[in-house]
Amino acid sequence: MLRRRCCRVETRPGELESDYMSVFALADCNNFYASCERVFNPDLIGRPLVVLSNNDGCVIARSNEAKALGVAMGEPFFKREGFFKQHGVRVYSSNYALYGDMSQRVMRTLGRFTPELEIYSIDEAFLDLDSFGARDLDDYGREIRRTVRQWTGIPISIGIGPTKTLAKIANRMAKKFPEHQGVFRVPQPVAGLPRAPVIPGLDALLDRIDVADVWGVGRRYAIKLERYGIRNARQLKDADEAWVRKKMTIQGLHTVLELRGISCLALELAPPPKKSIMVSRSFGRPVATLTEMREAVAAFAARCAEKLRAQQSRAAFLAVFLMTNPHKDEPQYSNILTARLPVATANTPDLIRLALDCLERIYKDGYSYKKAGVMLSGVEPDATRQLSLLDPTPRLAARQNDLMRALDSVNAKWGRNTLHYAATGIGRPWQMRQERKSGRFTTCWQELPIVR
């Protein structure tokens, strides 16, 4: 569901109309994964800290202190391990159970400050501040920031602007320059028609923003724009609308209009369900037996089924893939097989059964496998799924649905995999390496922090 917006964008440039101006705020958690680790270990405050990807492979999050040491995103851990020890960099495995729960706490807190909130990612949310125009929005932003920090321990930066794109730019300014104390606001339009609003200081602000850093541009478009002499956000704002539409499609035109202060992007209050779902993992150690590979693929299929049911959907197609490690000097093999389900379903046993059948047909002995995965496509809502003569009887379908609801309910209350199918394995020696993982301090009774 999209929120009603202040503008109407037709299929041809020049047809946008507006009757009032919007106010958006973008709240973005600072160094979110690193900040989550610091909430429960204050000794980490002020020290360089990095968080690693699955299997403790690459750096995916850095504290400001680690950035100052020159640690780059995506650096392989094994190449920098000596450097980290030399400079006292604290290293943690990714702890998605902790990060996900802390994200929910931040979002619930932000929801107290606005009637409409779009959760954009695990650490970002757009807030609608249209109805707060009479307030000092800088003060309101500081109040939001202070409350989130007090209630969750997570520092955030807030950018405020008349469009989502300008709020993104404002957030970048709030985060990059300490003198703004975590809050930066692009002024509201003060004059001019809605089609050409006048925003004080906008051009000077956009002059400081590289075109590659504009939300919605991306690396490929940035390279193309630079070939035409458009290197910063102001030059993109001033570009000819017809030319932009030809080179960047209607989405590029929306970006240009948003840079001018004309709101074209609505809040997504209820994001649409995913059209495809994939679960894949790199193994903690090479998998060289069919038995272990069957466990892994079954576990991935079961997780896909959980995600399907969470968004009240079913899938009609399933694909299984596996691959060896291309970076090792050893025999290489990879393959993928897609199969159609007789009836679109979210029933875990049906998906496991088909996934294992696909695996049997592509698995080859004699290889050391690094990664495998399961992907579902042809996803459709439960309420509008296409019926078939092959559908199970109403009584059997009801029993299957009841079983899946009971399974999900138990796992939601007591933790994932409290109940699971035997096919997914017990010991799971192929699981990811997480040798430096902190505790699940907010979701697991056995790992609650202890105060001495």
N, C-alpha and C positions, 0 to 999 in steps of 0.2 A: 504494500500500500504506500502510495506517495502522498506527501503532504501537499495541499493546494499552494501554488506558488504565486508570486506577484506578477509573473510575466507569462506571455503566451508566445512561443516560438514556432512560427510556421515553417514550411519547407523551403521558402525563399528568403534570402537576406532582406532586411528592411521592413519586416512585417511584425516585429515584436512590439507589444503594447504593455504598459504597466500602469497601475493605479496607486501603488504605494511601494515603499522601500523596505527591504528585509534587513534583519540583523542576525548574523550567524556568529557563533563562537566555536572554535575548535580547541578542545582540550586534549593534550597529548602528553602522556606520561614520559618523564625524562629517563632515558636509559632503563627502560622498564624492567627487563630481566635482572639487571644488576641492582636496581632499586629494590626489587622483591627480596633478593638475597640479603640486602642490608637491613631490611625491616626486622629480621629475626637474628641478625648478628651485627650489632652496632660497631663492633671492632673493625668492620670493613669500611666504615665511613672515612673518607679522605684517603683511602688506599686504592691503588690500581687494581681493577677487577675485570675479568673477562668470563663470559659464559660460552660453552662449546656446543656444537651441533650434535646430532645423533651420533652415537659411537665415539664421542669425544674427538670428532674430526677437525672441524674448523671453528674459528671465532665467529659467533653470531651476535654478540652483544659486548659492549665495552663501557666502562665508566669513563667519566671525563679525564680522570687521572691516567687511565690506560691510553686514551686517545692522545694525551699530551706526550706520552712516551713513544708515539709513532706506531702503535698497534693498529693494523688495518682490518677492516671487515673481511671475512673469508679466508684469513691466513690459516694454513694448516698448523695444527697444534704441535705436531712432531718437529716441525722446522723451527718453532719459536720457544720450545720448552726450556732450553738453556737460557734464553733471554728473559723469560718470565721468572725463573729462579734468581737470576742475577739482580733483577730490579724489584723483587718482592711482589710480583703480580699474583694475586690470588685467582685461582682457576676453579671453575665449577662446571659440572655437567648440567645440561638443560634439565629443568624440573618443571615439566608442563602442568603437572597437577597443581603445584603451588602457584604458578603464573596464571593459570586459568581461573583459580579461585580468587586470587588477588584482583584480577581484572574485573570479575563480577562485583566485588566490593567497591571498586572505584566507580563502576558504571551505576551501581545503585545509589551511590552518594551523589554523583552528577545529576541523576534523575530527580533529586529533590529540588533542583534549582531551575527546572524548566518543565513545561507540560509536554514538550516534544523533544525526543532525543534519538539520534541515529548512531548506533554503535558501528563505527566504521572498521575497526580492527581490534585486536586484543588490547591495544594501548591507546586508541584514539576514539573520540566521539564528537559529533557535531551537536550543538545545542541551539535551539531556536530561541532567540531573545527578542522577537518582534514586539512582544507585549511589555517589554521592560524599558522602552524608549525614554520614559520619564526619569529613570534612574541614571546615576553616574555609572556607565558601563565599565569604566576602569576600576572603580571601587567594587563593583559587583564581581568582576573577574578576579580581583584579589581575594574577595570573600570566598569564592568558589575554590580558589587555589588553596587558601588557608584551611578550609574545612576538609578538603580531600586529604591534605597532608596530616591533619590532626586525627582524622578518623581511620585512615588506612596506612599512614606512614609513607605513602608514595608521593614524590614531588611531581608536579605537572606544570606545563606551560600553556598559556591560553592566548589564542589569537582571535580578535574580533573584527568583523568586516561586513559589508553589505551583501557579499556573495560568499559562497563556499570556497571558491578559488582564492579570493582575497583574504578570507579567514585563514586559509592554509599559509599564505605568504606572511600574514601577521604572526602566526604561530612560529614560523621560522625566525622572525625577528625577535620574538620574545625569548626563544630558546638560545639564540646565537649571541645576543648582546645582554650582558648582566645588568646594565644600567636600567633596563626596562622592568627588572624585578619579576620576571616571569609572565608579564601581561603586556600585550601590545595591541593597540586598536587602530584600524584604518578608519579615518573619519567618515561619517555618513555624508552623503551628497547634500550640498547646501543650496544649489541653484541649478537651473537648466531643466529641460524637459526630461521625462523618464527615459526617453530614447538616447539622450546624451547628458547624463548627470555630471555635475561638476563636483569633484572630490578634492578638497584641499590637500596639497602635498603628494598626491597619488603618483604623478610622473617621477618625482624625485625618488620615491620609494621603489618604483618598478625599475628605475635605472640601476638599482643595486642588486637586482635579482637576475641571475643567469637564466636564459630561456630553458635550459635543461632542468632547472629547479622548479619550473612552473608545473603545478599539478595538472596532469592530463596530457603533457607534452611527450615525455618519454625520450629515451636515448635516440631512437631512430629518427623521430621527427626533429629532435634537436639538431642532429647532424644535417638534415635536409634544410632546416631553417637557416642554419649558419651559412650554408652555401648561398643563400639569397640575402645575406647580410643582416639577418635578424638574430641578434646575439643576446638580447636581454628582454625582460618582460615588457618594458615600455615599447620597444620596437614591435613586439607582437601585438600589443594592445592597439597600436596605431596602424596595423596592417590593413590592407583593403579587404573587405568582407568577402567579396566574390572570389578573390585570389585565395584566401584562407580556406574557403569552403571547397574550392577545387583541389587544393593541395592537401588538406587535412580533414575533409568530409565535414558533416554537420557537427560532429563532436568537437572538432577544432574551432569551428565558428562559435560554439557555445563557450569555449574557453576564452576566446577573444572578448566576447560580450561580457563575460564575468569579470575579466580584467578591467573593463570599463565601468564596472559597478552595476551591471544589469543582471539580476539573478535569473539564471536559467536552469540550475540544477536543484531539484527538489530534495527535501529530506526523505530518506527511505526509512519509514517508521517500522515497516515489516519487510525485511529483505526477502527477495524471492527465493524459493528453494533451489538447491543446486541441481543442475541438469545432469551432472555425473559425479560420482563419488569414487575416490581411490584411497586405498591404504597400502603403503609399501614401506619397507624398511631395509636398510643395510644391516647385515648380520654382524653380531659381535665377534664372530669368528667364522671362517669359511664353512659352508654346509656342503658335505660331500656324500650324504646318504639320502635316499628317497624318503626314509622314515622321518627324518628331521624336516625335510622340505615339505612333506605332507602336513606336519604339525604347523609349520609357519604359514602355509597357504590357508589352512583351515582357520587359523587365528585371524588372518587378514580378512577372510570372507565373513567371519563372525562380526568383526568390528565394522565392516561395511554395512552389514545388516542392521546393527545398532544405529548407525548414522541415518540409514534410510528411515527407520521407524521414528527417529527423533524429529524428522521433518515431515512425518506422515505421508511417506511416499513408497512406491514400489519400483522395481527395476525389471526391464525386459531382457537386457543383455549383460553378460559377464565376461570379463577378459582376465586371463592369468598370464603374467610374464615372469621371466627369470633371466639372470645374467651373471657372468663371471666378472672378475675384476680386470678391467682393461688396462690397468696400470701395472699389472704384474706380468713377468715374462713366463707365462705358462699357457697351456691350451685354452683357447677362448671359445665361448658359445653363448648365444642368447636367443630367445625365442618368445613369441607371444601367440596366444590362441584366444579367439573370441567365440562365444557360443550364445545361442538364444535360449532363453528360458521358455518352457512350454506355456507358462502363464506368468505374467508380471507378478513379482512377489517380494516381500521383505522377510520371509520366513527363514530363519538361520539354517535349519537343517537342509532346506532345498538349495540354498546358496553354497553351503559347504560341499554338498554332494556334487554339484556341477563344477565347482572350482577344483575339486580333487580329480574329477574326470578329465578336465582340461589339462591339469598338471601331468597326469599319467601319459598323456599323448605328446607332451613336449619335453619331458624330463629325459636327460641322457646321463648314464653313468660315466664315471671317469673324469668329471670336472669338479672343480671347487667353486661353488656358487657364492657370490658376494651379496646379491640382492634379489628380492622377489616382490611381487605385489599382486593385488586384485583390484580391478576397476569395474564399476557398474555404470551402465549407460541406459538410455531409453527410460529415464526416470520420469514417472508420472504420479500425480497426486492420488492418494487413496480414493478420494471422493469422486474423481472423474476417470478412473482407470477403465480401460476397454475390457469388457467381459468376454469370456470364451467358453465354448462347450467343454473345454478341458478343465475349467475351474472345479476345485473340490466341492463336495456337497456342502450346503450351508452349515450342517452340524459339524463336519470336519473342519471347515474354515473357521468357525467360531471357536473350536477347541484350540486350533493353532494360534489364533489371535490371543486367546486367553493365556496360553502358555508363554507367548512372547512378552505380553504385558507383565506377567508375573516375573519373568526373567529380568526384564529391564527395571522393574520396581525394586527387586532385591539388590541388584547391582548399583542402582542409584542410591540406595540407602546405606549399604555396607561397603561400597567400593567396587570398582570395575573388576571383573573376573572372580567375584565371590562365588557366583555360579557360572560355570562355563562348560562347553561340550568337551568330552574326553578327547575328541579328535584334535583339539587345539593344543594338547600336550599339558604336562604338569611341570616338569623342571625347566623346560624351554631353554636349553643351553645355547640356542642360536640367538637369544635376545640381544639387544643393543648393549654395548659397553657404556656404563654410567658410573665410572669408578670415583668420580668426584661430586656425586650428587648430594645435595642437601636434603633435609627431611621434608616430608609433606606436612608441614607444621599446622595447616588449617583444615586438612581433610582426612587425617589418619590418627586415630587415638594413640596408636603405638609410637607415633613419631612427634607427639606434642613437645614443644620446647620445654626444657626443665629449668626452673629458676632455683639456684642454690644460694 
